Amino acid sequence: MLALVRSVSLPRALVVAVCTALALPLATAADAAGATLTTLSPTYGPVGTVVDITGSGLTTASDVMFNGTDAGAPTVVDDTHIQAAVPSGARSGVVSVTTADGTVTGPSFSVQLPTTGSVKVSKPDLEFPAATRVTAALTAEGVPVRGQHSQLQRKVAGTDSWLNTRASQTTNSHGKVHWRVDPNNTTSYRAVFSASTSYLGTTTPAARVRLHPQVTLDVPQVAPILTSITIKGTVRPKPQHGHVVVQRKQVGGEWHRVARPSVAGTSHFSVATSFDATGKYVYRARRPADATHGAGHSETGRVRAVQRTLHSGMTGPDVRALQRQLTGLHYDVGGVDGSFDFDTQHAVTAFQKVNGLDRDGVVGMDVWRALDDPHKLRLRHPADASAAGVEVDLKHQVVIYAVHGKVKRIFDSSTGGGYYYTGSDGTQQRAITPTGHFHIVYKRDGWVTSDLGTLYRPAYFNYSGYAIHGEDQVPSYPASHGCVRITVPAMDRLNAKLPVGLSVWIY
């Protein structure tokens, strides 16, 4: 009967009936379909990854395809287990297996593409304290990779360890990530990109930021010769070892090393020095490069070495230099002759008044320092001195002579003392210099005697007897009855510049 069934083409219903009668088993759906694929392990990986494929009916498996790319014949472990390596050129997609019963398709496998990373810094050389930007980029086959996690790492110069720094970031649509860093040492940076289902991870080459220390130097503006002075400075960040080199040169000369103080474990250093001769000197400090930092340089600091504290009766080149500088600032020194005389003393006093210093006519360190950054008087009424004019500054107790609206000469002066005195008419009057706008109304030459004293070459600015005049005594404070006193030699130099009609402002 079995032979008849096999050799004769019968209707399917008859075959079923015959088989049922003979108690033979029916073919299942799995038998009709052949092999099955159920799981892949792992489910992603790069080319070359060996993938375990499980299912059923795999004994006769002869070929494996990864999304259409042929992986060749698998290794058959048993009927439910085979292995195949991801072939070159494969892309993410379904895995299919060919058996004696046909081709069966299984789950998808994600092929991780290899990536290339790069890193750069916006400023490879920094002076502390400063920041720079680290930018890392990730591509796969030349295309930017978006959404990939990255960790910034740093390695300080002189060490061997890479350390994580900053929070991890995810690449943007251009495949880039950015970090702001502010190193304390020369430091190398790299980015470590994590692997994902679709892409392999990678570590970029390193980019170095060379940090130069901040070096400062504090020098006095003025110092006397043959006297020890201290020059101070700082180096930041604080070095752990090494030294700085302090150099000096006289203006127009060459640099010479003054000292080499240590800065091991400290940010501060100091140097004691002195000068053998007067003149202008320039200092600078240099921190040599080492394993952890680049070289650092301070700005230059200028010092004026002065011979002495100067006062009336002294002579010398330092006096001449003083006179030249005061003349350049428009103070009336009489002449530049190197002799600290009466005129020079009053010019110094006028300078002290304008700069808020003690009015003693002596050139000490305070005056030398002020000469390096002097306060400069400005006319309040330059329009009234379009040709020439005079302004009397009661606050500073000086007389200002101007030409074409610009200060030309500043004279030491003494005005109304504010005290009470008995006038020529026997009444009590107060010694006040009137304020406002006046003009020279008439002049007298030589010494003129009045009820209140003797005036030298007075130029009267009203008809009440008030004048600008010379006087033997011109103290550094307001002391007159109301006139504007200047010294006799100064009045000889100014008198011809005070014609009748000249504008006079007093304020």
Secondary structure, 3 states (H helix, E strand, C coil): CHHHHHHCCCCHHHHHHHHHHHCCCCCCHHHHHCCEEEEEECCEECCCCEEEEEEECCCCCCEEEECCEEEECCEEEECCEEEEECCCCCCCEEEEEEECCEEEEEEEEEECECCEEEEEECCCEEECCCCEEEEEEEEECCEECCCCEEEEEEEECCCCCCEEEEEEEECCCCCEEEEEECCCCCEEEEEEECCCCCECCEECCCEEEEEECEEEEECCCEEECCCCEEEEEEEECCCCCCECEEEEEECCCCCEEEECCECCCCCEEEEEECCCCCEEEEEEEEECCCCCCCCEECCCEEEEEECCCECCCCECHHHHHHHHHHHHCCECCCCCCCECCHHHHHHHHHHHHHCCCCCCCCECHHHHHHHHCCCCCCCCCHHHHCCEEEEEECCCCEEEEEECCEEEEEEECECECCCEEECCCCCEEECCCCCEEEECCEECCCEEEECCEEEEEEEECCCCCCEEEEECCCCCCCCECCCEEEEHHHHHHHHHHCCCCCEEEEC
